[in-house]
Structures are given as C-alpha cells and as structure tokens.
Amino acid sequence: MKSFNVYLTFPGNCEEAINFYKSCFGGEILSKQTFGDTQMQYPVADEYKSKIMHIDYKSDVMHLMASDGMPDQPPIVGNNLSLSIDATDEKEQETFFNKLSAGGVVTMPLQDTFWNAKFGMVKDRFGINWMLNYYKPKE
C-alpha cells in the first residue's frame, strides 16, 4: 500500500474548513481543484463550479484530503468521512476493493478517471466509506 489517508466531505465550506485547519496546524495546501476546473462527465450548475472537488492539505502532524462532495449528494454526518487508499498497483487495488466490498455496497465501480488514475468507492458491511485510487504510470 502506497498510503492511507482520511478524506473529509463538507457541505459547501470545504475551503474554509481546510484553511481553518491550516491556521491551527500550519502546513500547506498541496493541490486544489474546483468543480469548474475539472472535466466532469456531467454538467455542474454554475453556482457549484467554485466549490472544491478535491483539495490536498498536509502539515507536519497530518495529511487530509477533502471535498465539498457531489452536487446531488449532500454530506450527512456519518457519511462525510472516507478512508482513502493509494494502491501501489492495480492488482493490489482490485484485491482491496473486492475484499472491502464483500457484504457491502459498491458506490462507484473501479474505473479510469480524468486524473490519470483508476478509482472506485465502496461502503463496507460496517458502513465505512472507502476510496481506492491507483495512479497509472505516466506514458
């Protein structure tokens, strides 16, 4: 496994929350994409284009990734936290995905993405949300 991270989902105030954590713990925002910056496969309403699709924040004491969530899926306390795994290869990713989805629900099948990765999501049989990412080698 390459890494294991916490992924938070906010109800429209993701950037404010991450800036708050940055003011508490120092560190830096490593990357940030709004929904308007992305090549989403379905259109996003203009008022949602400035919302955070993905932000990556790291300090000496923590590494968080976060989002404002999908426009049609507002976060609810309990589903606003996901555990994120960056796999070292596709076989490892598929193994984790298949094991975690046993008795659970696949919320997004493993698929190629616009960020040059294979990605999928699962809610395990205990109700924990998992994101599994594998960055493909650059050609």
C-alpha positions as CSV (number, residue, x, y, z in Angstrom):
1,M,0.0,0.0,0.0
2,K,1.4,3.4,-1.0
3,S,-0.6,5.4,1.5
4,F,-3.7,5.6,3.7
5,N,-5.5,8.9,4.3
6,V,-8.6,10.4,5.8
7,Y,-11.0,12.0,3.3
8,L,-13.5,14.6,4.6
9,T,-16.6,15.8,2.8
10,F,-18.1,19.2,3.7
11,P,-21.5,20.8,3.0
12,G,-20.1,23.6,0.8
13,N,-17.5,25.1,3.1
14,C,-14.5,22.8,2.4
15,E,-12.0,25.5,1.6
16,E,-13.0,27.4,4.7
17,A,-12.5,24.3,6.8
18,I,-9.1,23.4,5.3
19,N,-7.9,27.0,5.8
20,F,-9.0,26.7,9.4
21,Y,-7.0,23.5,9.9
22,K,-4.1,25.2,8.2
23,S,-4.3,28.1,10.6
24,C,-4.4,25.6,13.5
25,F,-1.6,23.2,12.4
26,G,0.4,25.1,9.8
27,G,1.4,23.3,6.7
28,E,0.3,23.9,3.1
29,I,-2.3,23.1,0.5
30,L,-0.6,20.8,-1.9
31,S,-3.3,21.0,-4.6
32,K,-6.8,22.3,-5.1
33,Q,-9.4,21.7,-7.8
34,T,-12.8,23.3,-8.1
35,F,-15.6,21.6,-9.9
36,G,-15.2,24.3,-12.6
37,D,-11.6,23.3,-13.1
38,T,-12.4,19.7,-13.8
39,Q,-13.6,17.7,-16.8
40,M,-16.6,16.2,-15.1
41,Q,-18.6,13.7,-17.2
42,Y,-21.8,15.5,-16.4
43,P,-22.6,19.3,-16.2
44,V,-22.3,21.1,-12.9
45,A,-24.5,24.1,-12.1
46,D,-22.8,27.4,-12.3
47,E,-23.2,28.1,-8.6
48,Y,-21.3,24.8,-7.8
49,K,-18.4,25.4,-10.1
50,S,-16.5,27.3,-7.4
51,K,-16.9,24.5,-4.9
52,I,-14.0,22.2,-4.1
53,M,-13.9,18.9,-6.0
54,H,-10.6,17.9,-4.3
55,I,-8.1,19.5,-2.0
56,D,-4.9,18.0,-0.6
57,Y,-3.5,19.5,2.6
58,K,-0.5,18.4,4.6
59,S,1.2,19.6,7.8
60,D,3.9,18.1,10.0
61,V,1.2,16.4,12.0
62,M,-1.5,15.4,9.4
63,H,-2.4,14.8,5.9
64,L,-6.0,15.5,4.9
65,M,-7.9,15.3,1.6
66,A,-11.3,16.8,1.3
67,S,-14.2,17.9,-1.0
68,D,-17.5,19.7,-1.0
69,G,-19.0,16.5,-2.3
70,M,-21.0,15.8,-5.3
71,P,-23.7,18.5,-6.0
72,D,-26.5,16.0,-5.8
73,Q,-25.2,14.1,-2.8
74,P,-25.0,16.5,0.2
75,P,-22.9,15.1,3.1
76,I,-24.7,13.8,6.2
77,V,-22.8,13.4,9.5
78,G,-21.7,9.8,9.3
79,N,-21.1,9.7,5.5
80,N,-18.8,12.8,5.4
81,L,-15.7,10.7,6.2
82,S,-14.0,8.3,3.9
83,L,-10.8,6.3,4.3
84,S,-8.6,6.7,1.2
85,I,-6.0,4.2,0.0
86,D,-3.5,4.9,-2.7
87,A,-2.6,1.4,-4.0
88,T,0.9,0.5,-5.4
89,D,-0.6,-1.3,-8.4
90,E,-3.9,-2.4,-10.0
91,K,-3.8,-5.9,-8.6
92,E,-3.5,-4.6,-5.0
93,Q,-6.2,-2.1,-5.6
94,E,-8.6,-4.8,-7.0
95,T,-7.8,-7.1,-4.1
96,F,-8.6,-4.4,-1.5
97,F,-11.7,-3.3,-3.5
98,N,-13.1,-6.9,-3.7
99,K,-12.4,-7.7,0.0
100,L,-13.9,-4.4,1.2
101,S,-17.0,-4.7,-0.9
102,A,-17.8,-8.2,0.3
103,G,-21.1,-7.8,2.2
104,G,-21.0,-4.1,1.5
105,V,-22.1,-1.8,-1.4
106,V,-20.0,-0.7,-4.3
107,T,-20.8,3.1,-4.6
108,M,-18.6,3.6,-7.6
109,P,-17.0,0.7,-9.6
110,L,-13.3,0.8,-10.3
111,Q,-12.9,2.9,-13.4
112,D,-10.4,5.1,-15.3
113,T,-10.6,8.8,-14.4
114,F,-9.6,12.1,-15.8
115,W,-6.8,12.5,-13.3
116,N,-4.9,9.5,-14.8
117,A,-5.9,7.0,-12.2
118,K,-8.1,4.0,-11.7
119,F,-10.6,4.9,-8.9
120,G,-13.5,3.3,-7.1
121,M,-15.6,3.6,-3.9
122,V,-17.1,1.1,-1.5
123,K,-19.2,1.3,1.7
124,D,-18.1,-1.8,3.6
125,R,-20.5,-4.0,5.6
126,F,-19.9,-1.9,8.7
127,G,-20.9,1.4,7.0
128,I,-17.4,2.8,6.5
129,N,-16.7,4.6,3.2
130,W,-13.6,3.6,1.3
131,M,-11.9,5.3,-1.7
132,L,-9.4,3.3,-3.6
133,N,-7.1,5.1,-6.0
134,Y,-4.2,3.8,-8.2
135,Y,-2.2,6.4,-10.2
136,K,-1.3,5.0,-13.5
137,P,2.3,5.3,-14.7
138,K,2.9,8.3,-17.0
139,E,3.5,7.2,-20.5
